[in-house]
Amino acid sequence: MNQAKESKTQNFISVYNNHIDEIYQYVLLRTGFDVPLAEDITQDIFLDVFKGLRSFKGLCSERTWIFKITKNKLFDYYRKQYREKAEILALDNQMADELIDPKQSIEEHLQVIFESQQVKECLSQLPQQYRILLLLKYVEEISVKEIAQIIDKSPKSVESMLQRARGAFIKQYQEKEGLQNGKEQRPVEKRIRRAERD
């Protein structure tokens, strides 16, 4: 009995060492780069892995099995957090006007920039409901219909909320770009004014 228990523990240690880094990075991105939260969720994932090792039949690869557990755990988190944080968000009517040209591909634009450091900062500034919607759409890359099932809303409602979330994100992103550009330009502007006075 002790030998079987020791064998299971050794097997788990091997599985843990093989997959911990990849799973943690995967979770970190999908929690908006919240380190303590990503660590907690990753710990819960590997607790489930440990509990399920004995029943794992090998019908898929070990990595595929662990990622299924990971996705289920993340969707549970999204669902729980979205419902717990379902406070009424103040809607800024100007937000729609501040969206970039709707003819441009907003989704392509977001997907390209979503992993940058600046995006991490922008995400952290958003209400949690918006953050979850953007993570589901642009990181998990799941459909509006699936998002609606996860957060228990209609697809039409999800589309509307996604538009607001995109607007809030783009506004944050453009403001940060503006601040950075402003900081870079100030020394140049000072030299120009000095030259004009001379």
Buried (B, 14 or more C-beta within 10 A) or exposed (E): EEEEEEEEEEBBEEBBEEBBEEBBEBBBBBBBBBEEBBBBBBEBBBEBBBEEBEEBEEEEEBEEBBBEBBBEBBBEBBBEBBEEEEEEBEEEEEBEEEBBEEEEEBEEBBBEBBEEEEBBEBBEBBBBBBBBBBBBBBBBEBEBEBBBBBBEBEBEEBEEBBBBBBBBBBBBBEEBEEEEEEEEEEEEEEEEEEEEEE
